[in-house]
Amino acid sequence: MTIDSSTSMSRRALLGAFAATALTAAPTLSNAAGFLRGGGDIRRIRMYSGRTGERIDMIYWIEGKYVPEAVREINHFMRDWRTDGVKSMDLRTIDIMSAAHNLLDASEPYMLLSGYRSPQTNAMLRSRSRGVAKNSLHVKGQAADLRLASRSVSQVARAAQACKGGGVGKYSRSNFVHMDCGVVRTWGR
């Protein structure tokens, strides 16, 4: 542990000590579905949408249990804004997003560019760009495209990759990172 001259612990050292204690004191947590490095006993997600102007900042997981009301709000927030279609997002993706955000030690919320996409929206985007997959995990509610103004695409991608929970795509020219709970893989520059 790091202690500074005023005998107070740094935030990073405190979080590291807490994480080590949580893993040894609560071994069931390390076996819980969706547990990711950086997840912790409380999981929080912070995002805003430039498309809808909406913001979300909520704790959605406490001591091994998802909070149903929070999950419903997250699903609504991550809806297809073009069709207003809502799908239950795969919580593994939300866990990856939350853990990556924690690893980045960022105070700002993610900017959500794309969460759930209806088949119609995906087909429209696919007709405009060859970078949109025909069987996109966005359509299944298993992916999100995110941006953090204070961090580079490479930094966000490295944090998501450290979670080892799914796919991570770097889209440096468009300034966003794709995170999903599919097969662990990486792509992009």
HELIX and SHEET records of a PDB file:
HELIX    1   1 ARG A   11  ALA A   25  1                                  15    
HELIX    2   2 PRO A   27  ASN A   31  1                                   5    
HELIX    3   3 PRO A   68  PHE A   77  1                                  10    
HELIX    4   4 LEU A   91  LEU A  104  1                                  14    
HELIX    5   5 PRO A  119  ARG A  128  1                                  10    
HELIX    6   6 VAL A  153  CYS A  163  1                                  11    
SHEET    1   A 8 LYS A  65  TYR A  66  0                                        
SHEET    2   A 8 ARG A  55  ILE A  62 -1                                        
SHEET    3   A 8 ILE A  42  TYR A  48 -1                                        
SHEET    4   A 8 TYR A 110  SER A 114  1                                        
SHEET    5   A 8 ALA A 143  ARG A 147 -1                                        
SHEET    6   A 8 PHE A 176  ASP A 180 -1                                        
SHEET    7   A 8 GLY A 167  TYR A 171 -1                                        
SHEET    8   A 8 ARG A 185  GLY A 188  1                                        
END                                                                             
